[in-house]
């Protein structure tokens, strides 16, 4: 079996892939949590007729501003908030197939993971990954764009108002090593 790493840490390729799946599922779950469950409702006006959570928001409706998402878009985002709870559970299930347990993964060990991979496990993982990927491609990305569009003038206005501009580059982490043991940032250079 091919291995990744140096003499001190030979990691089987399959173990490395499983570890990347576990970390990737956790990363996707974290992004969904932060957008929908920790931040999105701060950008959604809830004081409109037919709002499914009218009166339940933790802020006073008089504080809603013109740049907040409202109306039918807000309703769609709120309903996707609920769907995102199910997708979070699916990402936990995906990681649990590889790790045995989520959200606290006890199986990462030197040299790989403790889970044995068989055809049934791969099929189960592919099924879950398909539903998670569908949600990301067709709901999550569109919802992020919708919320971001409400703030485009603020973020791209005059130089004195360029909130969060930074250096203009993305922050990246080399979380997922390839079969040669290089992180994604090392492999790209």
Steps between C-alpha positions, in 0.01 A plus 500: 500500500650840404567738785526873548765681702852449622667211683358615834139528380395264222128560444314257274338680205156361594543624859599841370192512275268400785657763724445761226134392468449537875665843507320609182158401634574691820613805301179499290290460815683795655439726199130413496476565875673836480301628205149378583492453874742761629495787249228491232211618714698818575457586131134410462218744574218326684242779529307430181162340443521123476843466660516146646692623808340842546537607862754228577818677396738599782509861375231767498333520154542880500875431467456341155688702242453547127797276421344199673343227287120504526180373339498179298882477503498522879233230522707271277812560712308427820365173357852410385617569855283209610618280210859580597440331836433175313805545278719557807374167631588342164856634517531347846371172361755514215784551747360233731508245219875555482570566868239298685366797698424872464535778597785392729722283283701261718648298214777712353813310586858516377503332162134543408164419653348198671210449259515218244373600157279264301269540199194560721677783684605665173143476365357654818755780492429574132126521569546749783761698308262530205227662714748731675655602168156568350414731791832684472480543121130591482422670831798602711704675227191684373404608852849634569486697173156637592613623840830632360317695228319700768839620625681554168470881514646504851789274408584659165429868573753779529843427650387631838216245507677186376417290801682166508694555178832383642773415251254360248617139526327200648611342825580134437602210718676186383264273688469214254832336412527323166639149454854644516428648841498860374230741606289659228700824534832314464377303199394820324846659529 
